[in-house]
Amino acid sequence: MQINLEIGELQAFIAVAEQSSFKAAADGLFISQPALSRRIEKLESSLKVRLFERTTRRVSLTDAGRQFLVHAEAVINQLQQAVEGMSRSSEQRKEHVTVACVASVANQLLPDVLKDFAQRHPEVFVRVIDESAPEVLECVVSGTADFGINFIGGQEADIDFRTINTERYVLIVRNDHPLADRPAVTWSALAGERLVSVSQSSTNRMLIDHALSRVEIRPNIQYEINHTIGAIGLVAAGLGVAILPGLLNDQRAKRGLVSIPLTEPVITRTLGLITRKGSRLHPAAQALADLLEAALSVR
């Protein structure tokens, strides 16, 4: 037996059955009432039964209509599930890229890079893991991330580290601070300053503490915060000064802050692209890695 039913007819039938009104059903389907009536008439003609009892006051299902409603709803539900399943399957087939990077890169550099990447690869799903340096390293080692941007990992046996940029640590002050006009500041000149510091678990903090250990009179650490972007906010509020990597210069300028090179000693960190030893990035991941490397190399 050939089945000559259309999805639109089944949807029209279910809508009228639910609303008990041709007008309400037509409004819900965004079609005219005559068009809805034609769909119902065609369905009844194909089935060779009356589905509705119509009076001037109400519309109700016939016995045949009530029986057919069960099957019509099952057909529509199964079709919806099939469509949703295909949609999920299509989503799973999309290319995915997961990049892990330290917070300073994620906040300062990544938005513009991802905007460029999206224009070139609009269908690629991107996941960003912005964490501390040890966590970024672990994400790459474990395979959670395709690659990472980090300043540790060069000594790891399971990691390939490709140097991109070496950045200097600088002093961050408000533009009305007494040190703001200096071309450079020694660490010993920070004696008596209130210091906004990143947390002791941070690799940045380890480098800073090592440099401070060589200074006889040290600044007083007044505030401690997990991420560099948070430290910038505290300095902007006038709560103290901070020692941070030079990458965040754009953020400082926007907040009325000044970066001053630190000397005696000069400390730096080397940012690099990290991947699992011997691994090869798939095309979408390689494209994003290339854009990030290019953006970092001109800093």
Helices and strands as residue ranges (DSSP letters): H 7-19, H 22-29, H 33-47, E 52-54, E 59-61, H 63-93, E 96-102, H 103-108, H 110-120, E 125-131, H 133-142, E 147-150, E 159-174, E 185-186, G 187-190, E 194-198, H 203-212, E 220-225, H 228-236, E 241-245, G 246-248, H 249-254, E 257-263, E 268-276, H 283-297
